[in-house]
């Protein structure tokens, strides 16, 4: 399964990546996701309570002046706007699919990811962890740094951005 993908499979994978990236561009630029409207980068978000009011810790006083968000941190901070937008779209489609996989073992997870167009040479570190399966997707292309880490666990499946170094640690390039 670690062999290079045949030309047609590789071409289909690249086309899928381009379609996801194009969705970001056609939504009006980076940071927007067409299915949900505008999505801001995490550093641009201001925390709000459910009623839309700014959230404060109990007993805390609101600041006197405007509060500026801090610089982004973590793996997402390394992404350009195109990759950040694409990460949201990849995460949504992967989570939706893997939530429907009962007893997600590595074979079922690989099959589900293949069904979404992700090719074997970009799927790394498939590992059973109890009733869950961890995996990494190398989605780096055109100088980007996009990597997704997932934990397939049925209804509580999680997929998040990971640092590109996680791919190498999981046995990728």
PyMOL commands that set and color helices and strands:
alter all, ss='L'
color gray80, all
select helices_A, chain A and resi 7-26+42-44+75-78+81-98+106-115+120-122+154-156+165-169
alter helices_A, ss='H'
color red, helices_A
select strands_A, chain A and resi 32-33+37-38+123-129+132-138+147-152+158-161
alter strands_A, ss='S'
color yellow, strands_A
deselect
rebuild
show_as cartoon
